Amino acid sequence: MTKAQFRKKYKELVKRTAKLLEMFGESALKSGAVDLNNWSDDYRLPKVILTAGLQDMHSAWRPLNDNDRKEVVNVHIMTIFDHA
């Protein structure tokens, strides 16, 4: 895979992920799972819903084979150190 191929595919996944997270947020509001009147006008509730959506996506998109799971850990560790 070239860098250009990676970037194209990665951007497609990011766009798809953003759309799915927006849909998740709307579903959370429609579900009645939260009472908006119990929340202040800040970012706490959106962060709660976003976290739930990301957890859902983590489960759905989790690599199935051991080598890919190990690569996820490796990339995560290397990225953490890169941002330190």
trRosetta pair geometry for C-beta under 8 A, 3 or more apart (Angstrom, degrees):
i j d omega theta_ij theta_ji phi_ij phi_ji
1 5 4.8 -130 -164 87 81 128
1 6 5.4 95 145 -58 120 88
2 5 4.6 99 51 6 77 101
2 6 6.9 -138 95 -4 42 86
3 6 5.6 -54 -148 37 33 114
3 7 6.1 33 155 -20 67 106
4 7 5.8 -52 -144 36 29 110
4 8 6.4 31 157 -20 63 106
5 8 5.9 -55 -149 34 29 111
5 9 6.4 21 158 -11 64 109
6 9 6.1 -66 -150 43 28 104
6 10 5.8 26 157 -21 68 113
7 10 5.7 -55 -138 38 27 112
7 11 6.2 28 161 -19 64 107
8 11 6.1 -57 -150 35 25 108
8 12 6.6 26 152 -19 61 107
9 12 5.6 -54 -152 34 34 114
9 13 6.5 31 153 -17 66 105
10 13 5.8 -56 -152 37 32 110
10 14 6.3 33 151 -21 66 105
11 14 5.5 -51 -144 35 34 113
11 15 6.4 35 156 -18 65 104
12 15 5.9 -55 -150 36 30 110
12 16 6.3 27 153 -16 64 109
13 16 5.6 -55 -145 40 32 111
13 17 6.0 37 154 -24 66 107
14 17 5.6 -53 -145 36 29 114
14 18 6.4 33 154 -22 63 103
15 18 5.8 -51 -149 33 30 111
15 19 6.6 29 153 -17 63 105
16 19 5.8 -56 -152 36 32 111
16 20 6.3 30 152 -17 66 107
17 20 5.7 -56 -146 39 31 110
17 21 6.2 30 155 -18 66 107
17 57 6.7 67 -139 -147 95 156
18 21 5.8 -56 -147 37 29 110
18 22 6.5 32 153 -21 63 104
19 22 5.7 -53 -151 33 31 112
19 23 6.5 30 152 -16 64 106
20 23 5.6 -55 -149 38 33 112
20 24 6.3 39 150 -24 66 104
20 53 7.5 155 125 -176 83 113
20 57 6.6 113 112 -91 135 118
21 24 5.3 -47 -145 32 35 116
21 25 6.5 40 153 -21 63 101
21 50 6.6 32 -169 -132 121 75
21 53 4.7 103 -132 143 77 147
21 54 7.4 17 -108 -63 117 68
21 57 7.4 -39 -74 -39 87 140
22 25 5.7 -52 -154 32 32 113
22 26 6.6 30 151 -15 64 104
23 26 5.7 -54 -150 37 34 111
23 27 6.3 36 151 -20 66 106
24 27 5.6 -56 -149 37 31 113
24 28 6.4 36 151 -24 65 103
24 49 7.3 159 123 167 95 92
24 52 7.4 -172 160 100 124 90
24 53 3.7 125 107 -114 155 114
24 56 6.5 171 -125 53 140 147
25 28 5.6 -51 -149 30 31 113
25 29 6.7 29 153 -16 63 103
25 46 7.5 9 -129 -136 127 76
25 49 5.2 83 -117 142 78 134
25 50 7.3 2 -80 -73 108 64
25 53 6.7 -37 -52 -54 71 145
26 29 5.8 -55 -152 35 34 110
26 30 6.2 26 154 -13 68 109
27 30 5.8 -59 -142 43 31 107
27 31 6.0 41 156 -35 66 108
28 31 5.8 -51 -145 24 27 117
28 33 5.5 -70 -161 47 72 128
28 34 6.6 26 158 8 98 113
28 49 4.8 178 78 -136 169 115
28 52 6.9 111 -95 80 137 140
28 53 7.7 -89 -36 -58 130 99
29 34 7.3 -50 -105 54 49 103
29 36 7.7 27 -135 -58 94 115
34 38 7.4 -130 -178 53 79 112
34 39 7.1 16 169 -28 120 131
34 45 6.5 126 173 -149 156 116
34 48 7.8 123 -90 97 145 133
34 49 7.5 -82 -11 -71 150 107
35 38 4.6 70 85 -1 100 110
35 39 7.8 161 93 -10 59 89
36 39 5.9 -69 -157 37 44 108
36 45 7.5 78 -123 -163 66 171
39 42 7.9 -128 167 42 89 77
39 44 6.5 -157 -154 78 105 107
39 45 4.3 22 -156 -49 158 132
40 44 6.8 62 53 26 93 123
42 45 7.9 117 73 11 66 81
43 46 5.3 -64 -157 52 62 110
43 47 5.4 65 145 -28 87 107
44 47 5.9 -64 -151 38 25 109
44 48 6.4 27 154 -22 65 106
45 48 5.4 -50 -145 32 35 114
45 49 6.3 29 158 -13 67 105
46 49 5.8 -57 -145 42 32 107
46 50 5.9 34 155 -21 67 110
47 50 5.5 -52 -139 40 30 113
47 51 6.1 36 157 -23 64 105
48 51 5.9 -55 -150 34 26 112
48 52 6.6 26 151 -17 61 105
49 52 5.6 -53 -150 36 33 112
49 53 6.3 34 151 -19 65 106
50 53 5.6 -55 -148 38 32 113
50 54 6.2 32 154 -18 66 105
51 54 5.7 -53 -144 38 30 110
51 55 6.4 33 153 -21 63 104
52 55 5.7 -53 -149 35 31 112
52 56 6.5 35 150 -21 63 104
53 56 5.5 -52 -151 34 33 114
53 57 6.4 29 152 -15 66 105
54 57 5.6 -53 -145 40 34 110
54 58 6.2 44 151 -28 65 101
55 58 5.4 -46 -146 29 32 117
55 59 6.7 31 154 -16 62 101
56 59 6.0 -57 -157 35 30 108
56 60 6.4 19 152 -11 65 112
57 60 5.6 -59 -141 44 35 108
57 61 5.5 6 169 3 73 117
58 61 6.6 -67 -129 51 18 91
58 62 6.1 46 162 -62 59 94
59 62 6.0 -29 -146 -13 24 117
62 69 7.5 25 177 -99 88 98
63 68 3.3 -144 -172 113 149 121
63 69 5.0 -158 76 -61 115 64
63 71 7.6 66 -17 52 172 100
63 72 6.1 -167 7 -32 127 127
64 68 7.2 39 47 52 48 134
65 68 5.1 85 66 13 84 103
65 69 7.1 -153 97 -7 41 90
66 69 5.6 -58 -147 38 33 112
66 70 6.3 33 156 -20 68 105
67 70 5.7 -53 -149 35 31 111
67 71 6.4 33 151 -21 63 106
68 71 5.4 -52 -148 35 35 115
68 72 6.6 44 150 -25 64 97
69 72 5.6 -45 -154 26 35 115
69 73 6.9 34 149 -15 63 101
70 73 5.7 -53 -155 35 36 111
70 74 6.3 38 148 -20 67 107
71 74 5.4 -52 -145 38 36 115
71 75 6.2 35 157 -18 68 104
72 75 6.0 -55 -145 38 27 107
72 76 6.2 29 154 -21 63 110
73 76 5.7 -57 -147 37 28 114
73 77 6.3 27 157 -18 65 106
74 77 6.0 -56 -147 36 27 108
74 78 6.3 20 158 -13 64 111
75 78 5.9 -59 -144 42 29 108
75 79 6.0 28 158 -21 66 111
76 79 5.9 -59 -145 37 25 109
76 80 6.5 31 155 -24 62 105
77 80 5.8 -53 -152 29 30 114
77 81 6.8 22 155 -11 63 105
78 81 6.0 -58 -153 39 32 107
78 82 6.3 37 149 -26 65 109
79 82 5.4 -52 -146 33 35 117
79 83 6.5 22 158 -11 66 108
80 83 6.3 -69 -153 41 27 101
80 84 6.7 44 149 -46 63 100
81 84 5.5 -37 -149 3 38 122
